[in-house]
Amino acid sequence: MANETNGVFLVVGLGNPGIEYQFTPHNAGFLAIDRIADDYGVQVVNRRCRAVTATIRMAGREVVLAKPETYMNLSGLSVEALLAEFEADRQRDLVVLYDELALPLGTLRVRTGGSSGGHNGANSINGALQSEEWARVRIGVGPQPGELSGRRGKDYLLTPMRKADLAELDPVLDKAARAVDMVVSQNIKAAMNEFNRRELSGSPDE
């Protein structure tokens, strides 16, 4: 069943601004937004609501791509402002993409809501919206076995990724873009059925 609204849909990727963070695991959400923007031939450079944004047409609907510039732990301020600016509904017109340390690199999960799981960006959005009920696409960035070697998760998340890890992340960014397209064109449950089923079964993409 397709979304029953013609209003703006918000696709928000989480990360930290600054070139030093560009290719860190914690910026997987930003990288996913950039991938969608590349697919549609736009640049995410317009500043509004404490974010850089771009507007595209996806599945016949106006979609605003956004990367908050508030730094990760204040992401909710930008998401809240974007929802207000576009009079969008957090459950119907929003999907957020972000990294997930608890998921192996190369995997992806789509969810309708839930706790932050310790993710500072998700926690900020839960607080700003006073709700955990908003769609999210979590992009696995978990380290290889033994890779942390005593390092804290935070240090790993803020360290630039190796070329091999970026190569493994690359197809997941495409998958995240396809998941967003399905959320916009159909709904979050359709995306959950499609992408979570594939991940859990380990079946290859067609």
C-alpha positions in Angstrom: 0.0 0.0 0.0 1.4 3.3 -1.0 1.7 6.4 1.2 -1.5 8.3 1.2 -0.2 11.8 1.2 1.3 14.3 -1.2 3.2 16.3 1.4 7.0 16.4 1.8 8.8 13.3 2.9 11.9 13.8 5.0 15.0 11.5 4.6 17.5 12.4 7.3 21.0 10.9 7.6 23.0 11.2 10.8 26.6 12.0 11.2 29.1 14.7 12.2 30.1 17.6 9.9 33.7 18.2 9.0 36.1 16.5 6.6 37.8 14.6 9.4 34.6 12.7 10.1 33.6 12.1 6.5 34.5 8.5 6.1 34.2 7.3 9.7 31.7 4.6 10.7 29.7 7.1 12.6 29.0 9.0 9.4 27.3 6.1 7.5 24.0 8.0 7.6 25.6 11.0 5.9 27.2 8.6 3.3 23.8 7.1 2.6 22.3 10.5 2.0 25.2 11.3 -0.4 24.6 8.1 -2.2 20.9 9.0 -2.8 21.8 12.5 -3.8 24.4 11.1 -6.3 21.7 8.8 -7.7 19.4 11.8 -8.4 22.1 14.1 -9.6 21.8 16.7 -6.8 24.1 18.2 -4.1 23.2 18.4 -0.5 24.2 22.0 0.1 21.1 24.1 0.9 21.1 25.2 4.5 17.9 25.1 6.5 16.7 23.9 9.9 20.3 23.4 11.1 21.0 21.0 8.3 22.3 20.9 4.7 19.5 19.7 2.4 18.5 18.9 -1.2 15.1 18.3 -2.7 14.3 15.5 -5.2 11.3 13.8 -6.6 11.1 10.1 -5.6 8.2 7.9 -6.5 6.2 11.0 -7.5 6.7 12.7 -4.2 8.8 15.6 -3.0 11.5 14.3 -0.8 13.9 16.5 1.2 17.3 14.9 1.9 19.0 16.3 5.0 22.2 16.0 6.9 22.1 17.8 10.3 25.0 20.1 11.1 24.4 20.0 14.8 26.9 17.2 15.5 25.5 13.7 16.3 24.4 14.2 19.9 22.1 17.1 19.0 20.6 15.6 15.8 17.1 15.8 17.3 17.1 19.6 17.2 17.4 19.6 13.4 14.9 16.7 12.9 12.4 18.5 15.1 12.9 21.8 13.1 12.6 20.0 9.8 9.3 18.3 10.8 7.9 21.7 11.9 9.2 23.5 8.8 7.5 21.1 6.4 4.5 20.3 8.6 5.5 16.6 8.3 4.3 13.8 10.5 7.1 11.9 12.3 5.4 8.5 11.8 4.3 9.0 8.2 6.7 11.4 6.6 10.1 10.7 8.1 12.9 8.1 7.8 16.3 8.4 9.5 19.4 6.6 8.4 22.3 6.0 10.9 25.1 3.7 11.8 24.7 0.7 14.1 27.7 -0.6 16.0 25.8 -3.7 17.1 25.2 -4.8 13.5 28.0 -6.4 11.4 29.5 -4.3 8.7 27.7 -5.0 5.4 24.3 -5.5 7.0 21.2 -3.3 7.3 18.0 -3.3 9.4 14.7 -1.3 8.9 12.6 -0.6 11.9 9.4 1.4 12.7 10.6 2.6 16.0 12.3 1.5 19.2 15.0 2.6 21.7 18.2 4.3 20.8 20.3 1.3 21.7 22.9 3.7 23.0 23.2 5.7 19.7 23.6 9.3 20.6 21.9 10.6 17.5 18.8 8.3 17.9 18.7 9.2 21.6 18.6 12.9 20.7 15.8 12.4 18.2 13.8 10.3 20.8 14.2 13.2 23.2 13.4 16.0 20.8 10.3 14.3 19.4 9.4 12.8 22.8 8.7 9.6 21.0 10.5 6.5 19.8 8.0 6.0 17.0 9.8 7.1 13.9 11.2 5.0 11.0 14.8 4.2 10.8 17.3 2.4 8.6 20.2 1.2 10.6 23.4 0.6 8.7 25.8 -2.0 10.2 29.3 -0.8 10.9 30.4 -3.3 13.5 34.1 -4.1 13.6 35.7 -7.3 12.5 36.5 -9.8 15.3 39.3 -8.5 17.4 39.4 -5.1 15.6 38.6 -3.1 18.6 41.6 -4.5 20.5 40.8 -2.7 23.7 39.6 0.5 22.0 36.3 2.0 23.1 33.4 1.8 20.6 33.4 5.6 20.4 37.1 5.6 19.2 36.3 3.1 16.6 33.3 5.0 15.3 35.2 8.2 15.0 38.3 6.7 13.2 38.4 6.8 9.4 37.5 3.5 7.8 40.0 1.3 6.0 39.7 1.0 2.2 38.6 -2.6 2.6 35.8 -1.7 5.0 34.7 1.2 2.8 34.5 -1.3 0.0 32.3 -3.6 2.1 30.1 -0.7 3.1 29.6 0.6 -0.4 26.9 -2.0 -1.5 25.1 -1.4 1.8 24.7 2.3 0.9 23.0 1.2 -2.3 20.8 -1.1 -0.3 19.9 1.7 2.1 18.9 3.9 -0.9 16.7 1.2 -2.2 15.1 0.8 1.2 14.3 4.5 1.4 12.8 4.3 -2.1 10.5 1.5 -0.9 9.5 3.4 2.3 8.6 6.5 0.2 6.8 4.6 -2.6 5.1 2.0 -0.4 5.6 2.1 3.4 8.0 1.2 6.2 6.5 -2.3 6.7 7.1 -3.2 3.0 10.7 -2.2 3.4 11.0 -4.2 6.6 9.6 -7.3 4.9 11.9 -6.9 1.9 15.2 -5.9 3.5 15.1 -7.5 7.0 14.0 -10.8 5.4 17.0 -10.8 3.1 19.4 -9.9 5.9 18.1 -12.6 8.3 18.1 -15.3 5.7 21.5 -14.3 4.3 20.1 -14.6 0.8 21.8 -12.5 -1.9 20.3 -9.4 -3.4 18.6 -10.0 -6.8 
